[in-house]
Amino acid sequence: MNQPLIDSASLAAAQASSRPPLLLDCRARLDDADAGRALWRDGHLPGSQHLALEHDLSAPAGEGGRHPLPSHEAFTAVIQRLGITPDVPVVVYDDMGGQLAAARAWWMLACWAGHAEVRVLDGGLPAWQASGGALEAGEVATPASSDWRPNFDDSTLVTAADITPGRSALVDARGLPRFHGEVEPIDPVAGHIPGARCRPSADNLTADGRFKPAAKLNAELADVDAQAADGMIAYCGSGVTACHNILTYAIAGRPLPRLYAGSWSDWIRDPGRPVATGDG
């Protein structure tokens, strides 16, 4: 897999090259399905299209959790609408260090759909502005549609049936209070899947919202992976910030975890599944 990050200076140079990338603004707010588009309309990287977490990167909430993956057909329609083709580079960004929801878009395009040139703008929109990059407001021209039909790799996914509580190697991207079951602001049950390790997605970033150096991430993830004989499974609340952890594995050059897309919000739909709290 190619280096999954791009910095602001390199993006500016790529935009001025003979092969400019397609830019996708993935900003989202979990409490407002339409907030991302409003943010995009108010100011975005020049030429970028908006990619909505709730409408483009997820199926309706319900079976499969709060942000289940769309069907192959539904996401293919999104890809074609945006004019995405395998031979045009793609850069995705948000304003949360990739957590909402650039890493989800990266995973869906690069890992699941198999696009070979997808990168996340390191530091996102704030880093772009800090480097002197301009923004534009309002709508942009709709790109010409494409006819690309990806061959989706569903081996990158697991379902609840693939997880053996207490034995599967799981990494949870939620913060420690939610993992421990001390608070649960979103889902109706608090706690975590038994045997999981907590790696909050925020721990992947420096104070300025950029990713930590690859060597540091590699050392930190080596500790998380210590019990992973058969590879890791990444999850979170609803399969969004779990992708941030998968992206971090890619940056560190480590084997990528598989994604439990339904995550905690799917796990607790069955009251017969076990729940752990604390460090258990």
C-alpha positions as CSV (number, residue, x, y, z in Angstrom):
1,M,0.0,0.0,0.0
2,N,1.2,3.5,-0.9
3,Q,2.1,6.0,1.8
4,P,-1.4,6.9,3.1
5,L,-0.7,10.5,4.2
6,I,0.0,13.7,2.3
7,D,1.1,17.0,3.8
8,S,-0.2,20.4,2.8
9,A,2.8,21.5,0.8
10,S,2.8,18.2,-1.2
11,L,-0.9,18.6,-1.8
12,A,-0.4,22.1,-3.1
13,A,2.3,20.9,-5.5
14,A,0.1,18.0,-6.6
15,Q,-2.8,20.4,-7.4
16,A,-0.5,22.4,-9.6
17,S,0.8,19.3,-11.4
18,S,-0.3,17.6,-14.6
19,R,-2.1,15.0,-12.5
20,P,-4.0,16.8,-9.8
21,P,-5.9,14.7,-7.2
22,L,-9.6,14.6,-6.7
23,L,-10.3,16.3,-3.3
24,L,-13.0,15.0,-1.0
25,D,-14.2,16.9,2.1
26,C,-15.3,14.4,4.6
27,R,-16.1,16.7,7.6
28,A,-18.9,15.4,9.8
29,R,-20.6,15.9,13.1
30,L,-22.2,12.9,14.8
31,D,-25.1,14.9,16.2
32,D,-26.1,16.5,12.9
33,A,-26.2,14.5,9.7
34,D,-26.1,17.6,7.5
35,A,-23.5,19.6,9.4
36,G,-20.6,18.4,7.2
37,R,-22.2,19.7,4.0
38,A,-22.9,23.1,5.7
39,L,-19.3,23.3,6.8
40,W,-18.1,22.4,3.3
41,R,-20.4,25.0,1.7
42,D,-19.1,27.7,4.1
43,G,-15.4,27.0,3.2
44,H,-13.5,24.1,1.6
45,L,-10.3,23.3,-0.2
46,P,-10.6,24.7,-3.8
47,G,-12.4,22.2,-6.0
48,S,-13.2,19.7,-3.3
49,Q,-16.4,17.7,-3.4
50,H,-18.3,16.9,-0.2
51,L,-18.5,13.2,0.9
52,A,-21.1,12.7,3.6
53,L,-20.6,10.2,6.4
54,E,-24.3,9.6,6.9
55,H,-25.4,9.6,3.3
56,D,-22.4,8.4,1.2
57,L,-20.2,6.4,3.6
58,S,-23.0,4.6,5.6
59,A,-26.2,2.8,5.1
60,P,-29.2,3.8,7.3
61,A,-28.8,3.0,11.0
62,G,-30.4,-0.2,12.2
63,E,-29.3,-3.7,11.4
64,G,-25.5,-3.5,11.5
65,G,-25.3,-0.6,13.9
66,R,-25.3,3.2,13.7
67,H,-23.1,3.5,10.6
68,P,-23.3,0.2,8.7
69,L,-21.4,0.1,5.5
70,P,-23.4,0.8,2.3
71,S,-23.9,-2.1,-0.1
72,H,-21.4,-2.6,-2.9
73,E,-24.0,-1.1,-5.3
74,A,-24.8,1.9,-3.2
75,F,-21.1,2.9,-2.7
76,T,-20.4,2.2,-6.4
77,A,-23.0,4.8,-7.2
78,V,-21.3,7.3,-4.9
79,I,-17.9,6.6,-6.5
80,Q,-19.4,7.0,-10.0
81,R,-21.3,10.2,-9.0
82,L,-18.0,11.8,-7.8
83,G,-16.1,10.8,-10.9
84,I,-13.7,8.6,-9.0
85,T,-11.6,6.3,-11.3
86,P,-8.6,4.1,-10.5
87,D,-6.2,6.3,-12.5
88,V,-6.9,9.6,-10.7
89,P,-5.4,10.1,-7.2
90,V,-7.7,10.9,-4.4
91,V,-7.1,13.0,-1.3
92,V,-9.6,13.0,1.6
93,Y,-9.6,15.4,4.5
94,D,-11.7,16.6,7.5
95,D,-11.1,18.9,10.4
96,M,-10.7,16.3,13.2
97,G,-7.3,14.8,12.4
98,G,-8.9,12.3,10.1
99,Q,-11.3,10.9,12.8
100,L,-14.5,12.4,11.2
101,A,-14.6,11.0,8.7
102,A,-11.5,11.1,6.4
103,A,-10.1,7.8,7.7
104,R,-13.5,6.1,7.0
105,A,-13.4,7.4,3.4
106,W,-9.7,6.3,3.1
107,W,-10.6,2.8,4.3
108,M,-13.6,2.4,2.1
109,L,-11.8,3.6,-1.1
110,A,-8.3,2.2,-0.5
111,C,-8.8,-1.0,1.5
112,W,-12.4,-2.0,0.6
113,A,-12.8,-0.7,-3.0
114,G,-9.1,-1.2,-3.9
115,H,-8.2,2.3,-5.2
116,A,-4.4,2.4,-5.2
117,E,-3.8,6.1,-4.7
118,V,-5.9,7.4,-1.8
119,R,-4.2,9.7,0.8
120,V,-5.4,11.5,3.9
121,L,-4.4,15.2,4.3
122,D,-2.3,15.1,7.4
123,G,-3.8,17.7,9.9
124,G,-6.7,18.2,7.6
125,L,-8.3,21.6,6.9
126,P,-6.6,23.3,9.9
127,A,-3.2,22.3,8.6
128,W,-4.0,23.5,5.1
129,Q,-5.0,26.9,6.4
130,A,-2.0,27.1,8.7
131,S,0.2,26.6,5.7
132,G,-1.4,29.5,3.9
133,G,-3.7,27.4,1.8
134,A,-6.8,29.2,0.5
135,L,-10.4,28.1,0.9
136,E,-13.4,28.7,-1.4
137,A,-17.1,28.8,-0.4
138,G,-20.3,27.8,-2.1
139,E,-21.1,25.0,-4.5
140,V,-18.6,23.6,-7.0
141,A,-19.1,22.2,-10.5
142,T,-20.3,18.6,-10.5
143,P,-17.5,16.3,-11.9
144,A,-18.1,14.1,-14.9
145,S,-19.4,10.8,-13.7
146,S,-17.3,7.7,-14.0
147,D,-18.0,4.1,-14.9
148,W,-15.6,2.5,-12.4
149,R,-17.0,-0.6,-10.7
150,P,-14.6,-1.7,-7.9
151,N,-14.0,-5.3,-7.0
152,F,-14.7,-4.9,-3.2
153,D,-12.5,-6.9,-0.9
154,D,-14.8,-8.2,1.8
155,S,-12.0,-10.1,3.4
156,T,-11.0,-6.8,5.1
157,L,-14.2,-7.1,7.2
158,V,-15.6,-9.2,10.0
159,T,-19.0,-9.6,11.5
160,A,-20.0,-10.3,15.1
161,A,-20.1,-14.0,14.2
162,D,-16.4,-13.9,13.4
163,I,-15.5,-12.6,16.9
164,T,-14.8,-14.9,19.9
165,P,-15.1,-12.8,23.0
166,G,-12.0,-13.1,25.2
167,R,-10.0,-14.8,22.4
168,S,-10.2,-12.6,19.3
169,A,-7.5,-9.8,19.2
170,L,-9.6,-6.6,19.3
171,V,-8.5,-3.0,19.4
172,D,-11.2,-0.4,20.4
173,A,-10.8,3.2,19.2
174,R,-13.1,4.8,21.7
175,G,-11.8,6.8,24.7
176,L,-11.0,5.0,27.9
177,P,-14.1,6.2,29.9
178,R,-16.4,4.6,27.2
179,F,-14.3,1.5,27.0
180,H,-14.3,1.1,30.7
181,G,-18.1,1.6,30.8
182,E,-17.9,4.6,33.0
183,V,-19.9,6.8,30.5
184,E,-21.8,6.1,27.4
185,P,-23.1,9.2,25.7
186,I,-24.4,7.5,22.5
187,D,-25.2,3.8,22.8
188,P,-27.7,2.3,25.2
189,V,-25.2,-0.1,26.8
190,A,-21.8,0.8,28.2
191,G,-18.6,-1.3,28.2
192,H,-16.6,-3.2,25.6
193,I,-16.2,-6.5,23.9
194,P,-14.5,-8.9,26.3
195,G,-10.7,-9.2,25.6
196,A,-10.4,-6.0,23.7
197,R,-7.5,-3.6,24.1
198,C,-8.2,0.2,24.1
199,R,-6.3,2.4,21.6
200,P,-8.2,5.7,21.5
201,S,-8.0,7.2,18.0
202,A,-7.0,10.5,19.6
203,D,-3.8,8.9,20.8
204,N,-2.7,8.6,17.1
205,L,-2.3,12.3,16.8
206,T,-0.1,15.1,18.1
207,A,-1.5,18.2,19.8
208,D,-1.9,20.0,16.4
209,G,-4.0,17.2,14.9
210,R,-1.3,15.6,12.8
211,F,-0.3,12.0,13.0
212,K,2.6,11.0,15.2
213,P,5.8,9.9,13.4
214,A,5.6,6.4,11.9
215,A,8.3,5.0,14.2
216,K,6.6,6.2,17.3
217,L,3.3,4.8,16.1
218,N,4.9,1.5,15.3
219,A,6.4,1.2,18.8
220,E,3.0,2.1,20.4
221,L,1.1,-0.4,18.2
222,A,3.6,-3.2,18.9
223,D,2.4,-3.1,22.5
224,V,-1.3,-3.2,21.4
225,D,-0.5,-6.2,19.1
226,A,1.3,-8.2,21.7
227,Q,-1.5,-10.8,21.9
228,A,-2.5,-10.8,18.3
229,A,-1.5,-14.2,16.9
230,D,-4.1,-14.2,14.1
231,G,-4.2,-10.4,13.3
232,M,-6.2,-7.6,14.8
233,I,-9.8,-6.6,14.5
234,A,-10.6,-2.9,14.8
235,Y,-13.8,-1.6,16.2
236,C,-15.2,1.5,17.9
237,G,-18.7,2.8,18.5
238,S,-20.0,2.5,14.9
239,G,-17.1,1.7,12.6
240,V,-15.9,5.3,12.0
241,T,-12.9,6.0,14.3
242,A,-11.9,2.3,14.0
243,C,-10.8,3.2,10.5
244,H,-8.5,5.9,12.1
245,N,-6.7,3.1,13.9
246,I,-6.5,1.0,10.7
247,L,-5.0,4.0,9.0
248,T,-2.5,4.4,11.8
249,Y,-1.4,0.8,11.3
250,A,-0.8,1.6,7.6
251,I,1.2,4.7,8.5
252,A,3.3,2.6,10.9
253,G,3.9,-0.1,8.2
254,R,2.2,-2.8,10.2
255,P,-0.3,-5.4,8.9
256,L,-3.8,-3.9,8.8
257,P,-6.5,-5.0,11.2
258,R,-9.8,-6.1,9.7
259,L,-12.8,-3.8,10.4
260,Y,-15.8,-4.8,12.5
261,A,-17.9,-2.2,10.7
262,G,-20.9,-2.6,13.0
263,S,-18.7,-2.2,16.1
264,W,-20.1,-1.6,19.5
265,S,-23.5,-0.3,18.3
266,D,-24.0,-3.6,16.5
267,W,-22.5,-5.9,19.2
268,I,-25.0,-4.7,21.8
269,R,-28.1,-5.3,19.5
270,D,-28.0,-8.9,20.7
271,P,-28.5,-9.0,24.5
272,G,-27.0,-12.5,24.5
273,R,-23.5,-11.2,23.6
274,P,-21.2,-10.6,26.5
275,V,-20.2,-7.1,27.7
276,A,-17.1,-6.3,29.8
277,T,-16.4,-3.2,31.9
278,G,-13.2,-1.8,33.5
279,D,-10.1,-3.4,32.1
280,G,-11.7,-6.8,31.7
